[in-house]
């Protein structure tokens, strides 16, 4: 299993009542989608991946424990990786997941 199942359960507790929420295994993790748009993903070793707008991306990546996702060594705008230490508390996890949910909900359904 490439993702952290405990983190996936914690995310489920947060997003359970969100309209249009769905889970899907992809990108080496368990992704939570809102109307087909990626919001957050339980990633390996307890880390979290979220989607964000281009406008919020730089600010989110500058938060403690967060960094841009890299593809072929280059940062990918709109994708934020959050280290497990930064989502240890339920309140910090909820803040990050809400950021991803807000972005996904603002996109047209797929």
Secondary structure, 3 states (H helix, E strand, C coil): CCCCHHHHHHHHHHHCCCCCEEEEEECCEEEEEECCEEEEEECHHHCEEEECCHHHHHHHHCCCCEEEEEECCEEEEEEEEECHHHHCCHHHHHHHHHHHHHHHHCCCCC
